[in-house]
Amino acid sequence: MTHRGLSAREVEASRAEHGENVLTPPPRTPLWKLFLGKFSDPVIRILLIAAFLSLGISFVHGEYYETVGIFCAIFLATGVSFWFEVDAARKFDLLNQVNDDTPVRVIRDGQVREVGKREIVVGDIILLETGDEVPADAELLEAMALQVDESNLTGEPSAFKTIHPEEFRPDATYPGNLVLRGTSVIEGHGVARVIRVGDATEFGRVATQATVQAEENTPLNRQLERLAKLIGVVGFGLAVFTFAALFLKDVFDGHDRFTWGQLGLLGAVFAGLAVASVKMWLPLVYDAFELAGRPRRMPAGIARRGWFFWLLCGLLVCVGIASLGLFFGVDPLSAQAWIGLDAAGRILNYFMVAVTLIVVAVPEGLPMAVTLALALSIRKMLKSNNLVRKMHACETMGATTVICTDKTGTLTANRMSVEAAHFDFGVPEGVVYEGIAVNTTAELNRDDPSRPKALGNPTEGALLLWLDAAGESYAGWRERAEVIARLPFSTRNKYMATLVRSGAEGIDGQIVLYVKGAPEIVLGHCAGLSEAQRTEVEAQLAEYQQQAMRTLGFAYRILPAGDESAKYAHADAEALKALVAEGRLTFAGYTAIMDPVREDVPAAVAECMEAGIAVKIVTGDTPGTAREIGRRIGLWDPASDGPRNEITGVEWEALSDEEALERAAEIKIMSRARPMDKQRLVQLLQRRGEVVAVTGDGTNDAPALNFANVGLSMGSGTSVAREASDITLLDDSFASIATAVMWGRSVYRNIQRFVLFQLTINVAALTIVFLGSLLGFALPLTVTQMLWVNLIMDTFAAGALASLPPDRREMSHRPRRTTDFIITPVMRRSILWTGFGFVAVLLGLLAWFGHTGGGVTAYELSLFFTVFVLLQFWNMFNAKAYASGRSAFHGLWHDTGFLLVAALIVIGQVVIVSFGGEVFRVVPLSLRDWAIAIGATSAVLWIGEALRLIHSRRRA
């Protein structure tokens, strides 16, 4: 058939109508926007509020240390998080090298030309040969023994393509006469007309879905949002209660007597301030409803109005209420009607105490602890071949409840292999080896001599690899044999035939016809087999086929020698077809071939399932192949699993959303799946409350990778898949997924340990400030001392607890539920009991000093400061042991990061107390004082050890 192709004018017209053959690049988040995004963390937001409130206090008192400390904590946490993600993105970009200028052969103006892939337009006639990548979606006009590797889109490594509708496979994912962008020709050749380019191609459509912004929030962020709400509600509630208590105490038992008019005007000011700040305190009220399990929706009118509107309303409310005083004889414009400056100063001081409570309630170190835990995990996970691109992904892996994995390249090696070979039919080995070597078009690449790689048809490549493993050189057999004619494999014939002048021992120089193909077809043309042999062969083939293996039969025929052989010297494909049809072939044997399961996959899948994670196979391959792979990895049990546990892509698409939502949990295997089928499964599982991880290496996996809670791509996968993922497995191993889950669970546990540690201290400090305000004494710690305490709580403790190594025993637990609060009941009891215990000790110490507001001596201050720090120090060991079921001393000598921080805290405290002098308002303590302080406060650890011992014995 002669093709003229497009003219230059038609090319330009087509490009103007349908666009260029380029994919819209995924949007890159600008660095400034990426950095500002770090401030969307819920705890960072509440910390910012505390920072600005602290700044207000600093203006009044003229001391900015606390404010500077909070801002440093904010910028340190956001800065570290930002740097690690930028660093991961830089490493990731090295994996992606996309080139749109690959030359493509096209017919234009009746001439064959080479143009860049991006210059292809709709209507172009493209020529495809073995090894070519299809540049755009196209409809075949001609096809000769054409096989295409569609694994990037369907997971199928070898799909036959034809222009004859009767040869289309009914279960094929895409029509047999379509070749798609991103696939590659592994055998044969074809001519095709381009029908879609760029983003309109199937590849482009999938890539576009891979860049859609998924709105799924991470489990950790949901937990931190709830924690931030709790902190905000508790801090605000205590602040309001404290302010009210101090104000009422001043009103009824204070220095001044207020008139009713003064109280009325003061009430007008309070009402105005309450209205002006409604956008600050009203959300906390609704947060309190939500925390109590009775969520309410804030009125749209309040949420929609801006700050300026409420400030104006507050001013009007204040003026309006104050004006009402005129009816009661109170003139708001008279200075005598208002309270005095001294009273106003005291009320302002009460407000500052209330704000201090809010600041104390906020755990400044939590963002740093989360950031450090995730950042350290990212670095260590990279050593175990997990390149984490998005910081929260490593923790989200720990919450995963479902893993949707593709088959090819993830569960299997993406390398066809001969699983069984039967050549025990009395045929000389030389005939077998020569037949395999010459009756194929595949080749072996030996760039890596220890691991040759098949080029061309994967099934034929498997045969050459089997030959190579037997110590036979396929190239040597080809050199000794002269190929006369070849009949390529076709779906119509279901066999391939090659006529050669043999170089094998015993038949050297003779003309031999070698045939391989579907066993039932090859057997049908063979003679000489007994019925018993045929029955045995057919039974064995049926068993292999039930295991989803590709079976091939081999046969040969030695043609007559002498003058009669001359008529075969110039045979063609049709002559070979006639020779096969004569049916005088000798059966040589048969093989069973399949893509083998990776060696480490069954154990990794078992570990994930034992950890309470459901594993689902989603593949474009056939149902039989998917079931067999599922059986081999321990996922599919033929005895208990049935139709409810598997589905095809077509069947899945036909289900309504309600039916699919119900069915999603039961499905173990989805075969013949298209990209949108996998994405739909992920989104429906998420609607069921599952945390979904998706693995894949092909472009077809990209949409699901993008919409999953965690997308895991393979390092050798397509750039589109890697771009859509959160984690890239550099070793392409499913076993690395189990490692990522263990890391994620351990990271979350370390964050819980820090929350336990810091909230215990916050409860103690909050209670002391609260009681001190009501009882008339202040916490006897200077600003510089509080900075050191905050440094311990923030950076040091975060580093110590975040650096604890992962624990393989975390894989023995079920995944945590997304509705679970980060503060467990056990943690809550520990925080309250320990925190109030610290309060009792510290208040007792103050009582011992006789402190009632008149100040403490430098010696007493030094001792109080040291006891306060040491209580935290010993409690850090209890936090380390939380949920481990072990002593705090278990593995201590191996936790070098923890030991280093512990030593730094003690040495730092000794140095500060001994040499801090006026800066820290301390004096040196004697060795006896240090011994008593360390010994007495160590009771915190020994009590914790005793409780852990009792608990472990009860469980035993």
Secondary structure, 3 states (H helix, E strand, C coil): CCCCCECHHHHHHHHHHHCCCCCCCCCCCCHHHHHHHHHHCHHHHHHHHHHHHHHHHHHHHCCCHHHHHHHHHHHHHHHHHHHHHHHHHHHHHCCCCCCCCCEEEEEECCEEEEEEHHHCCCCCEEEECCCCECCCEEEEEEEEEEEEEECCCCCEEEEEECCCHHHCCCCCCCCCCEECCCCEEEEEEEEEEEEECHHHCHHHHHHHHCCCCCCCCCHHHHHHHHHHHHHHHHHHHHHHHHHHHHHHHHHHHCCCCCCHHHHHHHHHHHHHHHHHCHHHHHHHHHHHHHHCCCCCCCCHHHHHCCHHHHHHHHHHHHHHHHHHHHHHCCCCCCHHHCCCHHHHHHHHHHHHHHHHHHHHHCCCHHHHHHHHHHHHHHHHHHHCCEEECCCCHHHHHHHCCEEEECCCCCCECCCCEEEEEECCCCCCHHHHHHHHHHCCCCEEECCCCCCCEEECCHHHHHHHHHHHHCCCCHHHHHHHCEEEEEECCCCCCCEEEEEEECCCCCCCCCEEEEEEECHHHHHHCECCCCHHHHHHHHHHHHHHHHCCCEEEEEEEEECCCHHHHHHHCCCCHHHHHHHHHCCCEEEEEEEEEECCECCCHHHHHHHHHHCCCEEEEECCCCHHHHHHHHHHCCCCCCCCCCHHHEEEHHHHHHCCHHHHHHHCCCCCEEECCCHHHHHHHHHHHHHCCCCEEEEECCHHHHHHHHHCCEEEEECCCCHHHHHHCCEEECCCCCHHHHHHHHHHHHHHHHHHHHHHHHHHHHHHHHHHHHHHHHHCCCCCCCHHHHHHHHHHHHHHHHHHHHCCCCCHHHHHCCCCCCCCCCCCHHHHHHHHHHHHHHHHHHHHHHHHHCCCCCCCCHHHHHHHHHHHHHHHHHHHHHHHHCCCCCCCCCCHHHCHHHHHHHHHHHHHHHHHHHHCHHHHCCCCCCHHHHHHHHHHHCHHHHHHHHHHHHHHHHHC
